[in-house]
Amino acid sequence: MGGDPLVDLAARLQAACLAAGATVALAESCTGGMVAAALTEIAGSSNYVRGAVVSYSNDAKRDLLGVDAAVLAAHGAVSAQVARSMALGARERFGAT
């Protein structure tokens, strides 16, 4: 470690997930896949990373992650409510813990 702080965090997450038998799925928007890239840069990430969706448009959030149109309309694409819905959708679709 000691290089990119995001990759350092990814290595710590990997160690914790592997120790706990946990798996991860990602739903990104504004980050454009940056988090998935950091996680998969670490060798062995396929042992806990199940997949990722970069859903930048509202249509993608609805169609790929199951975010309710009413939640998007009420709170906006960049909101805690939509982020939570995206995360739950990714977890469900990829079967992650």
mmCIF file as gemmi writes it, N, C-alpha and C atoms, coordinates in Angstrom:
data_model
loop_
_atom_site.group_PDB
_atom_site.id
_atom_site.type_symbol
_atom_site.label_atom_id
_atom_site.label_alt_id
_atom_site.label_comp_id
_atom_site.label_asym_id
_atom_site.label_entity_id
_atom_site.label_seq_id
_atom_site.pdbx_PDB_ins_code
_atom_site.Cartn_x
_atom_site.Cartn_y
_atom_site.Cartn_z
_atom_site.occupancy
_atom_site.B_iso_or_equiv
_atom_site.pdbx_formal_charge
_atom_site.auth_seq_id
_atom_site.auth_asym_id
_atom_site.pdbx_PDB_model_num
ATOM 1 N N . MET Axp A 1 ? 0.834 -1.18 0 1 0 ? 1 A 1
ATOM 2 C CA . MET Axp A 1 ? 0 0 0 1 0 ? 1 A 1
ATOM 3 C C . MET Axp A 1 ? 0.879 1.245 0 1 0 ? 1 A 1
ATOM 4 N N . GLY Axp A 2 ? 0.211 2.398 0.045 1 0 ? 2 A 1
ATOM 5 C CA . GLY Axp A 2 ? 0.979 3.62 0.043 1 0 ? 2 A 1
ATOM 6 C C . GLY Axp A 2 ? 0.86 4.396 -1.251 1 0 ? 2 A 1
ATOM 7 N N . GLY Axp A 3 ? 0.143 3.84 -2.265 1 0 ? 3 A 1
ATOM 8 C CA . GLY Axp A 3 ? -0.043 4.537 -3.521 1 0 ? 3 A 1
ATOM 9 C C . GLY Axp A 3 ? -1.337 5.311 -3.524 1 0 ? 3 A 1
ATOM 10 N N . ASP Axp A 4 ? -2.201 4.947 -4.413 1 0 ? 4 A 1
ATOM 11 C CA . ASP Axp A 4 ? -3.507 5.569 -4.567 1 0 ? 4 A 1
ATOM 12 C C . ASP Axp A 4 ? -4.375 5.276 -3.34 1 0 ? 4 A 1
ATOM 13 N N . PRO Axp A 5 ? -4.887 6.306 -2.661 1 0 ? 5 A 1
ATOM 14 C CA . PRO Axp A 5 ? -5.699 6.076 -1.456 1 0 ? 5 A 1
ATOM 15 C C . PRO Axp A 5 ? -6.943 5.225 -1.735 1 0 ? 5 A 1
ATOM 16 N N . LEU Axp A 6 ? -7.547 5.379 -2.911 1 0 ? 6 A 1
ATOM 17 C CA . LEU Axp A 6 ? -8.726 4.588 -3.235 1 0 ? 6 A 1
ATOM 18 C C . LEU Axp A 6 ? -8.367 3.113 -3.384 1 0 ? 6 A 1
ATOM 19 N N . VAL Axp A 7 ? -7.24 2.828 -3.983 1 0 ? 7 A 1
ATOM 20 C CA . VAL Axp A 7 ? -6.791 1.442 -4.129 1 0 ? 7 A 1
ATOM 21 C C . VAL Axp A 7 ? -6.409 0.873 -2.764 1 0 ? 7 A 1
ATOM 22 N N . ASP Axp A 8 ? -5.826 1.708 -1.905 1 0 ? 8 A 1
ATOM 23 C CA . ASP Axp A 8 ? -5.513 1.257 -0.545 1 0 ? 8 A 1
ATOM 24 C C . ASP Axp A 8 ? -6.79 0.866 0.201 1 0 ? 8 A 1
ATOM 25 N N . LEU Axp A 9 ? -7.832 1.682 0.069 1 0 ? 9 A 1
ATOM 26 C CA . LEU Axp A 9 ? -9.118 1.35 0.688 1 0 ? 9 A 1
ATOM 27 C C . LEU Axp A 9 ? -9.703 0.076 0.08 1 0 ? 9 A 1
ATOM 28 N N . ALA Axp A 10 ? -9.536 -0.082 -1.228 1 0 ? 10 A 1
ATOM 29 C CA . ALA Axp A 10 ? -10.039 -1.282 -1.901 1 0 ? 10 A 1
ATOM 30 C C . ALA Axp A 10 ? -9.354 -2.534 -1.357 1 0 ? 10 A 1
ATOM 31 N N . ALA Axp A 11 ? -8.074 -2.443 -1.104 1 0 ? 11 A 1
ATOM 32 C CA . ALA Axp A 11 ? -7.342 -3.589 -0.552 1 0 ? 11 A 1
ATOM 33 C C . ALA Axp A 11 ? -7.846 -3.926 0.847 1 0 ? 11 A 1
ATOM 34 N N . ARG Axp A 12 ? -8.134 -2.909 1.639 1 0 ? 12 A 1
ATOM 35 C CA . ARG Axp A 12 ? -8.678 -3.144 2.984 1 0 ? 12 A 1
ATOM 36 C C . ARG Axp A 12 ? -10.073 -3.755 2.904 1 0 ? 12 A 1
ATOM 37 N N . LEU Axp A 13 ? -10.893 -3.27 1.965 1 0 ? 13 A 1
ATOM 38 C CA . LEU Axp A 13 ? -12.224 -3.83 1.781 1 0 ? 13 A 1
ATOM 39 C C . LEU Axp A 13 ? -12.139 -5.287 1.353 1 0 ? 13 A 1
ATOM 40 N N . GLN Axp A 14 ? -11.23 -5.573 0.438 1 0 ? 14 A 1
ATOM 41 C CA . GLN Axp A 14 ? -11.07 -6.956 -0.014 1 0 ? 14 A 1
ATOM 42 C C . GLN Axp A 14 ? -10.724 -7.874 1.156 1 0 ? 14 A 1
ATOM 43 N N . ALA Axp A 15 ? -9.782 -7.476 1.968 1 0 ? 15 A 1
ATOM 44 C CA . ALA Axp A 15 ? -9.375 -8.291 3.112 1 0 ? 15 A 1
ATOM 45 C C . ALA Axp A 15 ? -10.555 -8.529 4.053 1 0 ? 15 A 1
ATOM 46 N N . ALA Axp A 16 ? -11.324 -7.476 4.315 1 0 ? 16 A 1
ATOM 47 C CA . ALA Axp A 16 ? -12.475 -7.607 5.214 1 0 ? 16 A 1
ATOM 48 C C . ALA Axp A 16 ? -13.548 -8.512 4.612 1 0 ? 16 A 1
ATOM 49 N N . CYS Axp A 17 ? -13.822 -8.347 3.325 1 0 ? 17 A 1
ATOM 50 C CA . CYS Axp A 17 ? -14.843 -9.178 2.673 1 0 ? 17 A 1
ATOM 51 C C . CYS Axp A 17 ? -14.432 -10.641 2.626 1 0 ? 17 A 1
ATOM 52 N N . LEU Axp A 18 ? -13.196 -10.893 2.281 1 0 ? 18 A 1
ATOM 53 C CA . LEU Axp A 18 ? -12.734 -12.279 2.21 1 0 ? 18 A 1
ATOM 54 C C . LEU Axp A 18 ? -12.767 -12.933 3.589 1 0 ? 18 A 1
ATOM 55 N N . ALA Axp A 19 ? -12.388 -12.187 4.607 1 0 ? 19 A 1
ATOM 56 C CA . ALA Axp A 19 ? -12.405 -12.726 5.971 1 0 ? 19 A 1
ATOM 57 C C . ALA Axp A 19 ? -13.819 -13.039 6.434 1 0 ? 19 A 1
ATOM 58 N N . ALA Axp A 20 ? -14.787 -12.228 5.993 1 0 ? 20 A 1
ATOM 59 C CA . ALA Axp A 20 ? -16.171 -12.395 6.43 1 0 ? 20 A 1
ATOM 60 C C . ALA Axp A 20 ? -17.003 -13.242 5.474 1 0 ? 20 A 1
ATOM 61 N N . GLY Axp A 21 ? -16.432 -13.607 4.332 1 0 ? 21 A 1
ATOM 62 C CA . GLY Axp A 21 ? -17.201 -14.337 3.328 1 0 ? 21 A 1
ATOM 63 C C . GLY Axp A 21 ? -18.264 -13.471 2.669 1 0 ? 21 A 1
ATOM 64 N N . ALA Axp A 22 ? -18.043 -12.169 2.643 1 0 ? 22 A 1
ATOM 65 C CA . ALA Axp A 22 ? -19.005 -11.224 2.075 1 0 ? 22 A 1
ATOM 66 C C . ALA Axp A 22 ? -18.699 -10.956 0.609 1 0 ? 22 A 1
ATOM 67 N N . THR Axp A 23 ? -19.744 -10.571 -0.127 1 0 ? 23 A 1
ATOM 68 C CA . THR Axp A 23 ? -19.579 -10.205 -1.527 1 0 ? 23 A 1
ATOM 69 C C . THR Axp A 23 ? -20.102 -8.791 -1.75 1 0 ? 23 A 1
ATOM 70 N N . VAL Axp A 24 ? -19.643 -8.166 -2.828 1 0 ? 24 A 1
ATOM 71 C CA . VAL Axp A 24 ? -19.956 -6.772 -3.117 1 0 ? 24 A 1
ATOM 72 C C . VAL Axp A 24 ? -20.491 -6.649 -4.54 1 0 ? 24 A 1
ATOM 73 N N . ALA Axp A 25 ? -21.502 -5.815 -4.688 1 0 ? 25 A 1
ATOM 74 C CA . ALA Axp A 25 ? -21.992 -5.382 -5.993 1 0 ? 25 A 1
ATOM 75 C C . ALA Axp A 25 ? -22.02 -3.862 -5.96 1 0 ? 25 A 1
ATOM 76 N N . LEU Axp A 26 ? -21.771 -3.252 -7.093 1 0 ? 26 A 1
ATOM 77 C CA . LEU Axp A 26 ? -21.677 -1.793 -7.14 1 0 ? 26 A 1
ATOM 78 C C . LEU Axp A 26 ? -22.713 -1.195 -8.078 1 0 ? 26 A 1
ATOM 79 N N . ALA Axp A 27 ? -23.22 -0.037 -7.683 1 0 ? 27 A 1
ATOM 80 C CA . ALA Axp A 27 ? -24.07 0.781 -8.534 1 0 ? 27 A 1
ATOM 81 C C . ALA Axp A 27 ? -23.476 2.175 -8.494 1 0 ? 27 A 1
ATOM 82 N N . GLU Axp A 28 ? -22.915 2.591 -9.604 1 0 ? 28 A 1
ATOM 83 C CA . GLU Axp A 28 ? -22.272 3.901 -9.66 1 0 ? 28 A 1
ATOM 84 C C . GLU Axp A 28 ? -22.987 4.788 -10.658 1 0 ? 28 A 1
ATOM 85 N N . SER Axp A 29 ? -22.837 6.078 -10.464 1 0 ? 29 A 1
ATOM 86 C CA . SER Axp A 29 ? -23.378 7.049 -11.408 1 0 ? 29 A 1
ATOM 87 C C . SER Axp A 29 ? -22.316 8.121 -11.648 1 0 ? 29 A 1
ATOM 88 N N . CYS Axp A 30 ? -22.285 9.129 -10.799 1 0 ? 30 A 1
ATOM 89 C CA . CYS Axp A 30 ? -21.342 10.241 -10.983 1 0 ? 30 A 1
ATOM 90 C C . CYS Axp A 30 ? -19.884 9.799 -10.95 1 0 ? 30 A 1
ATOM 91 N N . THR Axp A 31 ? -19.601 8.703 -10.274 1 0 ? 31 A 1
ATOM 92 C CA . THR Axp A 31 ? -18.219 8.212 -10.196 1 0 ? 31 A 1
ATOM 93 C C . THR Axp A 31 ? -17.794 7.498 -11.478 1 0 ? 31 A 1
ATOM 94 N N . GLY Axp A 32 ? -18.721 7.19 -12.351 1 0 ? 32 A 1
ATOM 95 C CA . GLY Axp A 32 ? -18.403 6.656 -13.672 1 0 ? 32 A 1
ATOM 96 C C . GLY Axp A 32 ? -17.644 5.343 -13.684 1 0 ? 32 A 1
ATOM 97 N N . GLY Axp A 33 ? -17.765 4.55 -12.65 1 0 ? 33 A 1
ATOM 98 C CA . GLY Axp A 33 ? -17.064 3.27 -12.601 1 0 ? 33 A 1
ATOM 99 C C . GLY Axp A 33 ? -15.733 3.314 -11.876 1 0 ? 33 A 1
ATOM 100 N N . MET Axp A 34 ? -15.406 4.46 -11.308 1 0 ? 34 A 1
ATOM 101 C CA . MET Axp A 34 ? -14.118 4.624 -10.636 1 0 ? 34 A 1
ATOM 102 C C . MET Axp A 34 ? -13.959 3.659 -9.451 1 0 ? 34 A 1
ATOM 103 N N . VAL Axp A 35 ? -15.035 3.442 -8.703 1 0 ? 35 A 1
ATOM 104 C CA . VAL Axp A 35 ? -14.946 2.559 -7.543 1 0 ? 35 A 1
ATOM 105 C C . VAL Axp A 35 ? -14.745 1.117 -8.003 1 0 ? 35 A 1
ATOM 106 N N . ALA Axp A 36 ? -15.499 0.69 -8.999 1 0 ? 36 A 1
ATOM 107 C CA . ALA Axp A 36 ? -15.331 -0.663 -9.538 1 0 ? 36 A 1
ATOM 108 C C . ALA Axp A 36 ? -13.912 -0.858 -10.074 1 0 ? 36 A 1
ATOM 109 N N . ALA Axp A 37 ? -13.38 0.152 -10.732 1 0 ? 37 A 1
ATOM 110 C CA . ALA Axp A 37 ? -12.01 0.069 -11.255 1 0 ? 37 A 1
ATOM 111 C C . ALA Axp A 37 ? -11.005 -0.108 -10.12 1 0 ? 37 A 1
ATOM 112 N N . ALA Axp A 38 ? -11.194 0.627 -9.028 1 0 ? 38 A 1
ATOM 113 C CA . ALA Axp A 38 ? -10.274 0.51 -7.885 1 0 ? 38 A 1
ATOM 114 C C . ALA Axp A 38 ? -10.368 -0.879 -7.256 1 0 ? 38 A 1
ATOM 115 N N . LEU Axp A 39 ? -11.593 -1.39 -7.096 1 0 ? 39 A 1
ATOM 116 C CA . LEU Axp A 39 ? -11.743 -2.717 -6.479 1 0 ? 39 A 1
ATOM 117 C C . LEU Axp A 39 ? -11.134 -3.807 -7.34 1 0 ? 39 A 1
ATOM 118 N N . THR Axp A 40 ? -11.354 -3.723 -8.64 1 0 ? 40 A 1
ATOM 119 C CA . THR Axp A 40 ? -10.875 -4.789 -9.522 1 0 ? 40 A 1
ATOM 120 C C . THR Axp A 40 ? -9.405 -4.643 -9.902 1 0 ? 40 A 1
ATOM 121 N N . GLU Axp A 41 ? -8.785 -3.555 -9.474 1 0 ? 41 A 1
ATOM 122 C CA . GLU Axp A 41 ? -7.34 -3.406 -9.688 1 0 ? 41 A 1
ATOM 123 C C . GLU Axp A 41 ? -6.548 -4.34 -8.767 1 0 ? 41 A 1
ATOM 124 N N . ILE Axp A 42 ? -7.17 -4.766 -7.68 1 0 ? 42 A 1
ATOM 125 C CA . ILE Axp A 42 ? -6.511 -5.634 -6.702 1 0 ? 42 A 1
ATOM 126 C C . ILE Axp A 42 ? -6.661 -7.089 -7.138 1 0 ? 42 A 1
ATOM 127 N N . ALA Axp A 43 ? -5.552 -7.794 -7.245 1 0 ? 43 A 1
ATOM 128 C CA . ALA Axp A 43 ? -5.606 -9.212 -7.609 1 0 ? 43 A 1
ATOM 129 C C . ALA Axp A 43 ? -6.477 -9.97 -6.622 1 0 ? 43 A 1
ATOM 130 N N . GLY Axp A 44 ? -7.292 -10.859 -7.137 1 0 ? 44 A 1
ATOM 131 C CA . GLY Axp A 44 ? -8.165 -11.662 -6.293 1 0 ? 44 A 1
ATOM 132 C C . GLY Axp A 44 ? -9.53 -11.051 -6.058 1 0 ? 44 A 1
ATOM 133 N N . SER Axp A 45 ? -9.794 -9.909 -6.672 1 0 ? 45 A 1
ATOM 134 C CA . SER Axp A 45 ? -11.079 -9.245 -6.439 1 0 ? 45 A 1
ATOM 135 C C . SER Axp A 45 ? -12.26 -10.062 -6.947 1 0 ? 45 A 1
ATOM 136 N N . SER Axp A 46 ? -12.03 -10.956 -7.879 1 0 ? 46 A 1
ATOM 137 C CA . SER Axp A 46 ? -13.144 -11.777 -8.384 1 0 ? 46 A 1
ATOM 138 C C . SER Axp A 46 ? -13.675 -12.724 -7.314 1 0 ? 46 A 1
ATOM 139 N N . ASN Axp A 47 ? -12.961 -12.867 -6.215 1 0 ? 47 A 1
ATOM 140 C CA . ASN Axp A 47 ? -13.434 -13.707 -5.122 1 0 ? 47 A 1
ATOM 141 C C . ASN Axp A 47 ? -14.511 -13.039 -4.281 1 0 ? 47 A 1
ATOM 142 N N . TYR Axp A 48 ? -14.715 -11.736 -4.46 1 0 ? 48 A 1
ATOM 143 C CA . TYR Axp A 48 ? -15.763 -11.072 -3.692 1 0 ? 48 A 1
ATOM 144 C C . TYR Axp A 48 ? -16.56 -10.029 -4.476 1 0 ? 48 A 1
ATOM 145 N N . VAL Axp A 49 ? -16.033 -9.502 -5.556 1 0 ? 49 A 1
ATOM 146 C CA . VAL Axp A 49 ? -16.771 -8.537 -6.369 1 0 ? 49 A 1
ATOM 147 C C . VAL Axp A 49 ? -17.636 -9.316 -7.359 1 0 ? 49 A 1
ATOM 148 N N . ARG Axp A 50 ? -18.945 -9.107 -7.285 1 0 ? 50 A 1
ATOM 149 C CA . ARG Axp A 50 ? -19.886 -9.824 -8.157 1 0 ? 50 A 1
ATOM 150 C C . ARG Axp A 50 ? -20.153 -9.09 -9.456 1 0 ? 50 A 1
ATOM 151 N N . GLY Axp A 51 ? -20.116 -7.765 -9.452 1 0 ? 51 A 1
ATOM 152 C CA . GLY Axp A 51 ? -20.361 -6.992 -10.66 1 0 ? 51 A 1
ATOM 153 C C . GLY Axp A 51 ? -20.682 -5.558 -10.33 1 0 ? 51 A 1
ATOM 154 N N . ALA Axp A 52 ? -20.861 -4.769 -11.395 1 0 ? 52 A 1
ATOM 155 C CA . ALA Axp A 52 ? -21.125 -3.348 -11.224 1 0 ? 52 A 1
ATOM 156 C C . ALA Axp A 52 ? -21.972 -2.832 -12.377 1 0 ? 52 A 1
ATOM 157 N N . VAL Axp A 53 ? -22.738 -1.793 -12.085 1 0 ? 53 A 1
ATOM 158 C CA . VAL Axp A 53 ? -23.518 -1.092 -13.09 1 0 ? 53 A 1
ATOM 159 C C . VAL Axp A 53 ? -23.187 0.389 -12.967 1 0 ? 53 A 1
ATOM 160 N N . VAL Axp A 54 ? -22.83 1.008 -14.083 1 0 ? 54 A 1
ATOM 161 C CA . VAL Axp A 54 ? -22.681 2.46 -14.119 1 0 ? 54 A 1
ATOM 162 C C . VAL Axp A 54 ? -23.941 2.978 -14.802 1 0 ? 54 A 1
ATOM 163 N N . SER Axp A 55 ? -24.827 3.536 -14.011 1 0 ? 55 A 1
ATOM 164 C CA . SER Axp A 55 ? -26.135 3.978 -14.515 1 0 ? 55 A 1
ATOM 165 C C . SER Axp A 55 ? -26.204 5.494 -14.418 1 0 ? 55 A 1
ATOM 166 N N . TYR Axp A 56 ? -25.73 6.138 -15.426 1 0 ? 56 A 1
ATOM 167 C CA . TYR Axp A 56 ? -25.66 7.591 -15.403 1 0 ? 56 A 1
ATOM 168 C C . TYR Axp A 56 ? -27.024 8.237 -15.659 1 0 ? 56 A 1
ATOM 169 N N . SER Axp A 57 ? -27.776 7.69 -16.587 1 0 ? 57 A 1
ATOM 170 C CA . SER Axp A 57 ? -29.082 8.274 -16.902 1 0 ? 57 A 1
ATOM 171 C C . SER Axp A 57 ? -30.158 7.751 -15.965 1 0 ? 57 A 1
ATOM 172 N N . ASN Axp A 58 ? -31.228 8.514 -15.832 1 0 ? 58 A 1
ATOM 173 C CA . ASN Axp A 58 ? -32.357 8.056 -15.022 1 0 ? 58 A 1
ATOM 174 C C . ASN Axp A 58 ? -32.978 6.793 -15.61 1 0 ? 58 A 1
ATOM 175 N N . ASP Axp A 59 ? -33.017 6.7 -16.947 1 0 ? 59 A 1
ATOM 176 C CA . ASP Axp A 59 ? -33.551 5.495 -17.586 1 0 ? 59 A 1
ATOM 177 C C . ASP Axp A 59 ? -32.755 4.267 -17.157 1 0 ? 59 A 1
ATOM 178 N N . ALA Axp A 60 ? -31.437 4.382 -17.124 1 0 ? 60 A 1
ATOM 179 C CA . ALA Axp A 60 ? -30.596 3.254 -16.7 1 0 ? 60 A 1
ATOM 180 C C . ALA Axp A 60 ? -30.825 2.929 -15.235 1 0 ? 60 A 1
ATOM 181 N N . LYS Axp A 61 ? -30.979 3.94 -14.419 1 0 ? 61 A 1
ATOM 182 C CA . LYS Axp A 61 ? -31.253 3.697 -12.997 1 0 ? 61 A 1
ATOM 183 C C . LYS Axp A 61 ? -32.549 2.897 -12.84 1 0 ? 61 A 1
ATOM 184 N N . ARG Axp A 62 ? -33.571 3.276 -13.596 1 0 ? 62 A 1
ATOM 185 C CA . ARG Axp A 62 ? -34.849 2.559 -13.54 1 0 ? 62 A 1
ATOM 186 C C . ARG Axp A 62 ? -34.733 1.167 -14.143 1 0 ? 62 A 1
ATOM 187 N N . ASP Axp A 63 ? -34.224 1.078 -15.378 1 0 ? 63 A 1
ATOM 188 C CA . ASP Axp A 63 ? -34.245 -0.175 -16.141 1 0 ? 63 A 1
ATOM 189 C C . ASP Axp A 63 ? -33.249 -1.211 -15.631 1 0 ? 63 A 1
ATOM 190 N N . LEU Axp A 64 ? -32.066 -0.777 -15.235 1 0 ? 64 A 1
ATOM 191 C CA . LEU Axp A 64 ? -31.026 -1.726 -14.84 1 0 ? 64 A 1
ATOM 192 C C . LEU Axp A 64 ? -31.002 -2.012 -13.344 1 0 ? 64 A 1
ATOM 193 N N . LEU Axp A 65 ? -31.408 -1.03 -12.54 1 0 ? 65 A 1
ATOM 194 C CA . LEU Axp A 65 ? -31.302 -1.186 -11.09 1 0 ? 65 A 1
ATOM 195 C C . LEU Axp A 65 ? -32.649 -1.171 -10.371 1 0 ? 65 A 1
ATOM 196 N N . GLY Axp A 66 ? -33.716 -0.936 -11.11 1 0 ? 66 A 1
ATOM 197 C CA . GLY Axp A 66 ? -35.037 -0.967 -10.504 1 0 ? 66 A 1
ATOM 198 C C . GLY Axp A 66 ? -35.385 0.214 -9.634 1 0 ? 66 A 1
ATOM 199 N N . VAL Axp A 67 ? -34.728 1.344 -9.84 1 0 ? 67 A 1
ATOM 200 C CA . VAL Axp A 67 ? -35.058 2.537 -9.062 1 0 ? 67 A 1
ATOM 201 C C . VAL Axp A 67 ? -36.441 3.024 -9.504 1 0 ? 67 A 1
ATOM 202 N N . ASP Axp A 68 ? -37.313 3.21 -8.554 1 0 ? 68 A 1
ATOM 203 C CA . ASP Axp A 68 ? -38.678 3.643 -8.829 1 0 ? 68 A 1
ATOM 204 C C . ASP Axp A 68 ? -38.678 5.06 -9.401 1 0 ? 68 A 1
ATOM 205 N N . ALA Axp A 69 ? -39.433 5.249 -10.47 1 0 ? 69 A 1
ATOM 206 C CA . ALA Axp A 69 ? -39.53 6.566 -11.107 1 0 ? 69 A 1
ATOM 207 C C . ALA Axp A 69 ? -40.022 7.62 -10.125 1 0 ? 69 A 1
ATOM 208 N N . ALA Axp A 70 ? -40.888 7.237 -9.208 1 0 ? 70 A 1
ATOM 209 C CA . ALA Axp A 70 ? -41.407 8.189 -8.218 1 0 ? 70 A 1
ATOM 210 C C . ALA Axp A 70 ? -40.31 8.661 -7.279 1 0 ? 70 A 1
ATOM 211 N N . VAL Axp A 71 ? -39.381 7.778 -6.936 1 0 ? 71 A 1
ATOM 212 C CA . VAL Axp A 71 ? -38.25 8.163 -6.073 1 0 ? 71 A 1
ATOM 213 C C . VAL Axp A 71 ? -37.356 9.147 -6.813 1 0 ? 71 A 1
ATOM 214 N N . LEU Axp A 72 ? -37.094 8.865 -8.085 1 0 ? 72 A 1
ATOM 215 C CA . LEU Axp A 72 ? -36.294 9.782 -8.897 1 0 ? 72 A 1
ATOM 216 C C . LEU Axp A 72 ? -36.97 11.145 -8.999 1 0 ? 72 A 1
ATOM 217 N N . ALA Axp A 73 ? -38.265 11.152 -9.248 1 0 ? 73 A 1
ATOM 218 C CA . ALA Axp A 73 ? -38.996 12.411 -9.403 1 0 ? 73 A 1
ATOM 219 C C . ALA Axp A 73 ? -39.046 13.199 -8.1 1 0 ? 73 A 1
ATOM 220 N N . ALA Axp A 74 ? -39.227 12.507 -7.002 1 0 ? 74 A 1
ATOM 221 C CA . ALA Axp A 74 ? -39.371 13.186 -5.711 1 0 ? 74 A 1
ATOM 222 C C . ALA Axp A 74 ? -38.063 13.705 -5.151 1 0 ? 74 A 1
ATOM 223 N N . HIS Axp A 75 ? -36.974 12.97 -5.392 1 0 ? 75 A 1
ATOM 224 C CA . HIS Axp A 75 ? -35.711 13.292 -4.714 1 0 ? 75 A 1
ATOM 225 C C . HIS Axp A 75 ? -34.584 13.707 -5.645 1 0 ? 75 A 1
ATOM 226 N N . GLY Axp A 76 ? -34.691 13.403 -6.918 1 0 ? 76 A 1
ATOM 227 C CA . GLY Axp A 76 ? -33.636 13.73 -7.868 1 0 ? 76 A 1
ATOM 228 C C . GLY Axp A 76 ? -32.599 12.634 -7.951 1 0 ? 76 A 1
ATOM 229 N N . ALA Axp A 77 ? -31.922 12.586 -9.087 1 0 ? 77 A 1
ATOM 230 C CA . ALA Axp A 77 ? -30.962 11.519 -9.359 1 0 ? 77 A 1
ATOM 231 C C . ALA Axp A 77 ? -29.796 11.502 -8.383 1 0 ? 77 A 1
ATOM 232 N N . VAL Axp A 78 ? -29.408 12.673 -7.887 1 0 ? 78 A 1
ATOM 233 C CA . VAL Axp A 78 ? -28.278 12.758 -6.957 1 0 ? 78 A 1
ATOM 234 C C . VAL Axp A 78 ? -28.841 12.998 -5.555 1 0 ? 78 A 1
ATOM 235 N N . SER Axp A 79 ? -29.328 11.912 -4.96 1 0 ? 79 A 1
ATOM 236 C CA . SER Axp A 79 ? -29.913 11.999 -3.621 1 0 ? 79 A 1
ATOM 237 C C . SER Axp A 79 ? -29.609 10.716 -2.863 1 0 ? 79 A 1
ATOM 238 N N . ALA Axp A 80 ? -29.687 10.804 -1.563 1 0 ? 80 A 1
ATOM 239 C CA . ALA Axp A 80 ? -29.465 9.613 -0.731 1 0 ? 80 A 1
ATOM 240 C C . ALA Axp A 80 ? -30.502 8.537 -1.028 1 0 ? 80 A 1
ATOM 241 N N . GLN Axp A 81 ? -31.734 8.944 -1.292 1 0 ? 81 A 1
ATOM 242 C CA . GLN Axp A 81 ? -32.794 7.984 -1.552 1 0 ? 81 A 1
ATOM 243 C C . GLN Axp A 81 ? -32.53 7.196 -2.834 1 0 ? 81 A 1
ATOM 244 N N . VAL Axp A 82 ? -32.106 7.88 -3.873 1 0 ? 82 A 1
ATOM 245 C CA . VAL Axp A 82 ? -31.812 7.206 -5.142 1 0 ? 82 A 1
ATOM 246 C C . VAL Axp A 82 ? -30.557 6.345 -5.002 1 0 ? 82 A 1
ATOM 247 N N . ALA Axp A 83 ? -29.547 6.851 -4.315 1 0 ? 83 A 1
ATOM 248 C CA . ALA Axp A 83 ? -28.326 6.059 -4.106 1 0 ? 83 A 1
ATOM 249 C C . ALA Axp A 83 ? -28.637 4.761 -3.371 1 0 ? 83 A 1
ATOM 250 N N . ARG Axp A 84 ? -29.486 4.84 -2.36 1 0 ? 84 A 1
ATOM 251 C CA . ARG Axp A 84 ? -29.878 3.636 -1.613 1 0 ? 84 A 1
ATOM 252 C C . ARG Axp A 84 ? -30.63 2.66 -2.517 1 0 ? 84 A 1
ATOM 253 N N . SER Axp A 85 ? -31.546 3.178 -3.313 1 0 ? 85 A 1
ATOM 254 C CA . SER Axp A 85 ? -32.284 2.317 -4.242 1 0 ? 85 A 1
ATOM 255 C C . SER Axp A 85 ? -31.352 1.666 -5.26 1 0 ? 85 A 1
ATOM 256 N N . MET Axp A 86 ? -30.388 2.424 -5.735 1 0 ? 86 A 1
ATOM 257 C CA . MET Axp A 86 ? -29.411 1.873 -6.68 1 0 ? 86 A 1
ATOM 258 C C . MET Axp A 86 ? -28.616 0.75 -6.028 1 0 ? 86 A 1
ATOM 259 N N . ALA Axp A 87 ? -28.163 0.984 -4.808 1 0 ? 87 A 1
ATOM 260 C CA . ALA Axp A 87 ? -27.365 -0.026 -4.095 1 0 ? 87 A 1
ATOM 261 C C . ALA Axp A 87 ? -28.174 -1.294 -3.855 1 0 ? 87 A 1
ATOM 262 N N . LEU Axp A 88 ? -29.411 -1.131 -3.433 1 0 ? 88 A 1
ATOM 263 C CA . LEU Axp A 88 ? -30.261 -2.302 -3.204 1 0 ? 88 A 1
ATOM 264 C C . LEU Axp A 88 ? -30.518 -3.055 -4.505 1 0 ? 88 A 1
ATOM 265 N N . GLY Axp A 89 ? -30.726 -2.315 -5.593 1 0 ? 89 A 1
ATOM 266 C CA . GLY Axp A 89 ? -30.931 -2.944 -6.895 1 0 ? 89 A 1
ATOM 267 C C . GLY Axp A 89 ? -29.719 -3.735 -7.353 1 0 ? 89 A 1
ATOM 268 N N . ALA Axp A 90 ? -28.53 -3.181 -7.165 1 0 ? 90 A 1
ATOM 269 C CA . ALA Axp A 90 ? -27.302 -3.89 -7.545 1 0 ? 90 A 1
ATOM 270 C C . ALA Axp A 90 ? -27.119 -5.14 -6.698 1 0 ? 90 A 1
ATOM 271 N N . ARG Axp A 91 ? -27.345 -4.998 -5.404 1 0 ? 91 A 1
ATOM 272 C CA . ARG Axp A 91 ? -27.202 -6.153 -4.507 1 0 ? 91 A 1
ATOM 273 C C . ARG Axp A 91 ? -28.13 -7.285 -4.918 1 0 ? 91 A 1
ATOM 274 N N . GLU Axp A 92 ? -29.371 -6.946 -5.214 1 0 ? 92 A 1
ATOM 275 C CA . GLU Axp A 92 ? -30.349 -7.948 -5.623 1 0 ? 92 A 1
ATOM 276 C C . GLU Axp A 92 ? -29.986 -8.592 -6.962 1 0 ? 92 A 1
ATOM 277 N N . ARG Axp A 93 ? -29.652 -7.774 -7.94 1 0 ? 93 A 1
ATOM 278 C CA . ARG Axp A 93 ? -29.38 -8.297 -9.272 1 0 ? 93 A 1
ATOM 279 C C . ARG Axp A 93 ? -28.124 -9.161 -9.334 1 0 ? 93 A 1
ATOM 280 N N . PHE Axp A 94 ? -27.127 -8.83 -8.54 1 0 ? 94 A 1
ATOM 281 C CA . PHE Axp A 94 ? -25.882 -9.593 -8.553 1 0 ? 94 A 1
ATOM 282 C C . PHE Axp A 94 ? -25.824 -10.655 -7.451 1 0 ? 94 A 1
ATOM 283 N N . GLY Axp A 95 ? -26.82 -10.677 -6.574 1 0 ? 95 A 1
ATOM 284 C CA . GLY Axp A 95 ? -26.838 -11.663 -5.493 1 0 ? 95 A 1
ATOM 285 C C . GLY Axp A 95 ? -25.711 -11.477 -4.497 1 0 ? 95 A 1
ATOM 286 N N . ALA Axp A 96 ? -25.365 -10.231 -4.227 1 0 ? 96 A 1
ATOM 287 C CA . ALA Axp A 96 ? -24.276 -9.933 -3.284 1 0 ? 96 A 1
ATOM 288 C C . ALA Axp A 96 ? -24.81 -9.8 -1.872 1 0 ? 96 A 1
ATOM 289 N N . THR Axp A 97 ? -23.917 -10.002 -0.916 1 0 ? 97 A 1
ATOM 290 C CA . THR Axp A 97 ? -24.309 -9.86 0.478 1 0 ? 97 A 1
ATOM 291 C C . THR Axp A 97 ? -24.245 -8.422 0.923 1 0 ? 97 A 1
